[in-house]
């Protein structure tokens, strides 16, 4: 049986969580924040999902002035299901005025035979800040990848700031493993930092080693894009970028 | 709409003076990194570029040819181009194209676009408006854009690797059915408006564009 589940989070400026609703495999826990003044939520239950046909969603609202960190206890593993339909995983994130969201989940692993469509929609107020990491790992150790299509659309003050779709695996269009897209790498990820403070002085674009780059977007934001042979090497690159751009 | 097939040939011709020959579409960086060594590597590169950047560009071009708002399309192109080196290249190519386009098919829409974007609009947006001015349709603009996505790198790799030009042309011929498919998908999406445009992206093209831009000496501008 495929399932539908939508978990919901809302964070307030006073540190409270007026909404914290787990659903199905998406179990949410309030956890202890490492930094005073922050609220932290950990997704503890998504390990064995999504399976083919599942439709999972997390809706997160960071209200004006709130500071929220969301992370996960383990990697999310996309697995084949009994349904031939692809699984869907939707993240809808809204960040209000003077609010901050640090969205730092563990990797998404696309297991052999799986078929997953991820959609991350972010709506930012003009004074909102965001730190968002996404990591995709193509196949568990030594296995060929499943099919993974992941769209990341970020709007700031209603205008598009970043819109990208990545598609890999046997169900993707041709050339995804060629020299233009992945070039044989099996892990890829991005770190996005949106900060109105970049408006006047954005960081300069530069390569980060052989397989990553730091790029200021057309708006007040920086994107680090990386490819790597495996999840560990990828995390090393993105952790270094996180420490530099937006330490906790 | 009865589009002029010959106008499409003029616009798509590599001799159309729009500056595309100075850009390798990421192929120069891929050759230097050893990721393109032969015709097979070129084909995999071109196929990947076609289904990512190519689809996205073709969607923007088709949208502009349909008459969607160029400001919205240009903002959509910015959001789809995280690399500043590639945004700069796209605007420079847009500026060069509009100069040639206004000479070839003068008209108020191209004049207005040039006035609205003195630093150049993203090239696919200009291409779409140019197609309109030439009496062409969204499918034509999408075809033209998708074909450029692979034609540029193929020509560049002939120069960079000394690849046999017959082999490079063979790569393009083998990709032709997929170029048709990408153009059709892009056009269908553009009919749904700016919000429905494709956003397919290619991590290595974004990463290597910044490496390439930092080289002191290079044969191609991008």
Interface residues (C-beta under 8 A of the other chain):
Chain A: X151 X153 X154 X159 X160 X161 X162 X163 X164 X165 X166 X167 X172 X173 X174 X175 X176 X177 X178 X179 X180 X181 X182 X183 X188 X205 X206 X207 X210 X211 X212 X213 X214 X215 X216 X217 X218 X223 X225 X226 X227
Chain B: X26 X30 X33 X35 X36 X41 X43 X44 X45 X46 X47 X48 X49 X50 X51 X52 X53 X55 X75 X76 X78 X79 X80 X81 X82 X83 X84 X85 X87 X178 X198 X199 X200 X201 X202 X203 X204 X205 X206 X207 X208 X209 X210 X211 X213 X214
